[in-house]
Amino acid sequence: MAKLFSIGELLIDFIPQQKGVPLKDVLSFERAPGGALANAAAAVAKFGQPSEMITKLGMDAFGDFLIEQLQMAGVETDKILRTKEANTGLAFVSLKENGEREFSFYRKPSADLLLSEKEIQSDWFAKGDILHFCSVNLVESPMKQAHKKSISIMKEKGGLISFDPNVRLPLWEEPSDCRKAILEFLPHAHLVKVSDEELEFITGNKEVESAIKSLFIGDVQAVVYTKGALGAELHIKGASWESPGYTVEVQDTTGAGDAFMGGLLYKLLEAGAHPMNLLQILSNQHMEILQFANASGALTAAGKGAISALPSKKQVLELINVQER
């Protein structure tokens, strides 16, 4: 059975108990499993398709906790390695009144950045699998090289490559370093997801339509453009479709974009997507795929945390049915 492989960061999100307070003034936090790749993998597993995390954690209590949480979410963890050379990554989050976030990361480096290319095995991947990654772990590190090897092997096997840049500038020495890394890896992806907050930064273009077109380089076949509560657009060469968002009472946007991506990748796994049939699947099932992804993201934003707020497949379908009436 085809599987999602998420490669990259797995960390602890410390979610504030107080909302609408700057990070420096937060008095207490609640521990939660986090990392965009882990959130997406957990969503795929919860919806009913196999998913696995590829990363490295410290030999510490936080690493133990994260593995337990992923296993409880149904994510396979046998490709999560451990090290004594660095600690598990941490992120402290503050929430504005509208649910938007401010981050402070602790990784100098964190254990995930120490995963090396020699630790990636060619027999992990098969045709029909999807490799999903973000830009957070593309800083100069062993993990960046592990990404390159994983992408190369997955392509050799006939698998699909998915890239969500997920820009987090506090993790980079300079914004230009982040943009350079994204543009380096962009041509190697078949599917790219970019948010309305990231598009101009990545492309250097303020005009949305031409900026999206400029992302079609290298192997890129499809671009998903997300607009928060306003929904999302799916673009392929010569065609595009739009799906509106779903109305919910937002509690915390942490993980909402990852849940959107998880919903999208779940539908692609369900459809048996690979590089040769991706455009046909997207053309034929675009509305169903976008609706499921939008509803997944909306319901996650209505909860608190990321993995802990992920909805069930039943809840996603119920929201779609209710708001279609």
N, C-alpha and C positions, 0 to 999 in steps of 0.2 A: 504494500500500500504506500502511495506517495506520501512524503513527509515534508513539513516545514523545518528548516534548520535556521535558527537565529544565531548569528555570530556577533559578539560584542559585549557591551557592558551589562553587568548584573550587579546591582548595588542596593544599599539601604536608603530609602527615602525617609527622612524625618519630617513628618507632616505636622504643621503647627496646630495646637489646640485653639489658638486665637486667630480669628479671621479679620482681615482689614488692618493688620498691624505690620509695620516694616520688620524685616528679618531681625534687625538688631534689637527689637523690642519684644520679640516672642519669648514667652516665659517657659513654655513646655511644648514638647513634641511627642508624637506617636510614631513608633517604628513601623515601617511598611516595606515590603519587597518592592524594588523598583528597577528602572532601566527600560528604555523603550523597546529593546529587543525581547526582553523577558516578558514585558506586558503583551506584546503582539503574540508571542509564542503561547502564553497562557490563554489568550482569547481564542486562538485557533484550537487549542486542546479542549477548552470549555465548550466550543461549538460542535466538536465531534470529529476533528481530523488530527492525525498524529503530529506532534511537534517536539523539537529537541533544541536544547540550548548548548552552544559551543562557547566556552569562556574559561576563565581561571579565577578562583577565589582564594582568599587567604586561609590559612589554617587557624581560624578564629571562630568565635561564637556567631558572629554575623554571617560568615560563610555557611556554617551549619544551619542557621535559621533560613537562609535563602534557598538552600537545597531542599529543605523540608517543605517550604512554601510552594516551590515549583512542583514538587512531587504531589502535593495536595491538589494543585491546580491541574494535574494530569500531564505535565511537561516531563519528557524524559531527560534525565540528568547524568547519564553515564559518560558524557563527553564534557562534563565540567571538571576540570583539573584543579588541584590544590597546590599551594606553594607557601613556604615559610619566608620567602624573600620580600613579601609586601602584604599589606593588609587589604581586606575587602573594602571596596570603595563606599563612600558615604556622600549623601547629598542632603543638605538642609534646605527646606522650602518654606516660603511665606506665601500666604494667600491674600490677594486683594479682595474687596467686597464682591467684585464680579466673578471671583473664582480664578482669575489669572494669577500667575506665579512669579516668584523671584527665587533664584537658586544660588546656593553656595556649595561648591564641590570640594571634597577632600580626597585628593589622589596625587601623590608626589613620589612615585607613581602608585596607583592601586594595582591589585593583583591581576585584574583583567588585562592590563596593558602588557603583561609579561608572557601571555600566550604566544608561543613561537610557531613559525611555519613548519618546523620539523615535527611538531606535535599534531599536525593536521594529517589525517590518514586518507588515502585515495579511495579506500573501500567503504568510507562512510556514506558516500552519495550515490544516487542512481537516477536514471532518466525518470522524469515526472516529479522529482523533488524540487523544492524551492529553497534558495538561499537568500535570506533577508539580512540586510545590514544598514547601519546608519553612519553618520560622520563622526560621532563622539569618540570612537576608537581609532580614528584615522590619523591621530597625531603620530609624530615620528616615534616608533616603538616596535618591539617584536610583534605586537598585535596587528599593526598595519600590514606587515609582511604575511601574517597568518591569513588576513583577509584576501590578499592577492593570490595566495596559493589555493584557498578555498574556492574563490571565484573561478580560477583556472580549471580546477578539477571538476567543479560542477558543470562548467560549460562543456568539457570533454565528455561528460556523462550524458549530456543532453538535457540538463536541468535548467530551471528558470532563475534568473537573478533579479532580485527586488531591492531597490535602494530608496530609503527615506532619509534625506539629508539630516533632518532633525537638528537644526542649527542650535548650538549651545556655546555662545561666544565666550562665557567666563572660563571655559576649559582650554582656551587657546591663548598663546602669547600675543598674537595679533589677529584681528579679524581677517586680514588678507591670507593668513596661513590656513584658516578654516575654508575660505572660499577656494583657495588653490587645491586643497585636498578633495573637496567636493567635485571640482571640475576634472580632477585627475581620474576619479573613479566613475564619474557619471557615464562615460561612453561604454563602460563594461556592463551596465545594467540593461535588462530588457524592459523593466517596469520602474518608473520613477514617481514617487509621491512628493509633492512640494506644497507648502502652505502659502496662503496669501501674505503672511508675514515674512516669508523667506524668499519669495520669487525674485524681488528686485535685488536683494543682497547677492543671490547666487548668480544672476544673469547680468546685473548692472543695467537693467532696462526697466524703466517705470511703466511702459506700455504693456499691459497684461498679455494681450494676444501674441504680440511679436516675441515677448519674453518666453512664453510657453513654447512657441515654435523653435526658439533657439536651443531648447533642451533636447531636441531630436538630433543627437549626434551619436556616432558609433553604432552600438547595438540597440539603442533605445527605440522601442516600438510603441510605447504608451506612456502618457503622463497623466497622473491624477492630481488635480489642483483642488486643494481643500480650502474652504472659506468659513470655517468655524460653524456657527449657528446657521449660516446661510446655505450650508450643504457643500456639494462638491461637483466638479466637472471632470469628465474623462475625455482625453484627447488622444487620437491616433492621427496619422498622416491622412489628411483629406476629410476627416470627420470628427465631430465632438458631440457630447451629450452632457446634460446637466440634471442633477437631482437635488431638490430642496432639502434643507435640514429638517429636523424634528424638534418640536417645542417641548422643552423640559425645564424644570427649575434647577439651575446650575448650582452645584455645591462646591465642586472642585474639578478644574479642567485637567488635573494631572492624569495622564494616561489616556485621555479621550482620543487624541490623535493616534495613539498606538492601538487602541481598541478599534478605531476605524480601519487601520491597516490590517489588524488581525481579522476583522470581518471580511475585508477584501481578499486577503490571502486564503482564508477558509473557503470562500466561494470558488476561487481559482483551483484549489486542491480538489474540491468537490467535483469540478468540471473536468479534471484531468488536464490542466493547462501545462504546456511546455512551449519552448520558443517557436515551434513550427505551427502551432494552432492558436497561439495567444490572441492574435488579432481577430480570428473568427469567433472565438468565445466571447471576447469583449464586444464585438459587433452584435452578436445574437443575444447576449445576456446582460447588456450594459445597465439597464434599468434595475433589474433584480440585484445585480452586484452592488451598484451604488446605493440602493435603498438599504440593503443589509448592512453595508459599511457605515452609512450615515446613522442608522438607528443604533448600531453598536457603540459608536462614539458618543452619541447623545445620552444614552442610558448610563454610560460610564461617568460622564460629566455630572450626572444627577446624583452620583454617590460620592463617597470620600475615599481618597487613595486611588490606586491604579488597579492592581490585580484583585484587591478586595472588593472593588466596585464593578467588576466585569459582570455584565448581564448573562443570563442563559440564552440559548438559541430560542427557546420558547418565548422569553420576554422580548427579544428582538422582533420576532415575527408578530407578536401581539401589538407592539407599538406601530409597526408598519401597517397592520390591518386597521387599527383604530384610527390612525391619521389619514388613511385613504378614504374612509367613509365620509 
